């Protein structure tokens, strides 16, 4: 009986640990095929950094810097590309981790169009860990 209880507690502890690690260096892909590559994370603060490679919308294939944070199941991150006169935009995602392999988030992208007018576009993404 003790062995079964011990095995059960080890299983629960390993599941809790893996979900707490959440965004450890990993690759996430949304429904358009864009990639969120988490390259560094700090489990103590929930902060993470990486790169977002856009495969939908403007500038397909362009890499964007990423910084964000998690708090429990809540997640927020921002991708920006300020060093290029083309593809210059900032996108902010807010959402939650549905499970250790799925993030559901809404986003707002801000960019300046060719006529110099600041535009905002809104949408939603589902990221799956690959």
C-alpha positions in Angstrom: 0.0 0.0 0.0 2.8 2.4 0.9 4.5 1.8 -2.4 1.3 2.7 -4.3 0.9 5.9 -2.3 4.6 6.8 -2.8 4.3 6.2 -6.5 1.1 8.3 -6.7 2.8 11.2 -4.8 5.8 11.0 -7.1 3.5 11.2 -10.1 1.6 14.2 -8.7 4.9 15.9 -7.9 6.3 15.3 -11.4 3.2 16.7 -13.0 3.2 19.8 -10.8 6.9 20.4 -11.5 6.4 20.0 -15.3 3.5 22.4 -15.4 5.4 24.9 -13.2 8.2 24.9 -15.7 5.7 25.8 -18.4 7.7 27.8 -20.8 11.2 26.4 -20.4 13.2 26.7 -23.6 10.7 25.4 -26.1 9.0 26.1 -29.5 5.4 27.0 -29.8 3.4 27.3 -33.1 0.2 29.1 -33.8 -2.5 28.3 -36.3 -0.9 30.4 -39.0 2.4 28.6 -38.6 4.2 31.4 -36.8 6.7 30.3 -34.2 7.4 31.5 -30.7 10.8 30.3 -29.6 11.3 30.6 -25.8 15.1 30.7 -25.4 15.4 31.7 -21.8 13.1 31.7 -18.8 13.4 32.4 -15.1 11.1 30.1 -13.1 11.5 32.3 -10.0 10.0 35.5 -11.6 8.0 33.9 -14.5 9.9 36.1 -17.0 11.0 34.7 -20.4 12.7 35.9 -23.6 13.1 34.6 -27.1 12.1 35.2 -30.7 8.9 35.2 -32.7 9.1 34.2 -36.4 6.0 35.6 -38.2 4.5 33.4 -41.0 1.2 35.2 -41.2 0.3 38.8 -42.1 2.9 41.3 -43.1 6.6 40.3 -43.5 6.4 36.5 -43.4 9.6 34.9 -42.1 10.7 38.0 -40.2 12.1 37.4 -36.7 10.9 39.6 -33.9 12.4 40.0 -30.4 10.1 38.6 -27.6 9.8 39.3 -23.8 7.1 38.2 -21.5 6.0 36.7 -18.2 3.7 34.1 -16.7 1.8 34.3 -13.5 0.1 31.0 -12.7 -1.7 30.0 -15.9 -1.8 33.7 -17.1 0.7 34.7 -19.8 1.6 37.9 -21.5 4.3 38.6 -24.0 5.3 41.2 -26.6 7.1 40.9 -29.9 8.7 43.8 -31.6 10.9 44.7 -34.5 12.1 48.2 -34.2 15.4 48.0 -36.0 13.9 47.6 -39.5 12.2 50.4 -41.5 10.1 47.6 -43.1 8.2 45.2 -40.9 8.4 47.6 -38.0 5.6 46.6 -35.6 4.8 45.6 -32.0 2.4 42.9 -31.0 1.1 42.2 -27.5 -0.5 38.9 -26.5 -2.5 38.2 -23.3 -3.9 34.9 -22.5 -3.6 31.7 -20.5 -2.0 28.3 -20.6 -4.9 25.9 -21.0 -2.6 23.0 -20.3 1.2 22.4 -20.6 1.1 22.2 -24.4 -1.5 24.9 -25.3 -1.7 28.7 -24.9 -4.8 30.6 -25.9 -4.3 34.4 -26.3 -5.7 37.5 -27.8 -3.4 40.0 -29.4 -3.1 43.6 -30.6 -0.6 44.6 -33.3 0.4 48.2 -33.7 2.3 49.4 -36.8 2.7 52.4 -39.0 1.4 52.0 -42.6 3.0 53.3 -45.8 1.2 56.6 -45.5 2.5 57.2 -41.9 -0.7 56.4 -40.1 -0.5 54.3 -36.9 -2.8 51.2 -37.3 -4.0 48.6 -34.8 -5.1 45.1 -35.7 -6.7 42.6 -33.2 -7.0 38.9 -33.2 -6.6 35.6 -31.3 -4.1 32.8 -31.4 -3.8 29.3 -30.1 -0.2 28.2 -29.6 0.7 24.5 -29.4 4.1 23.3 -28.1 6.0 21.4 -30.8 
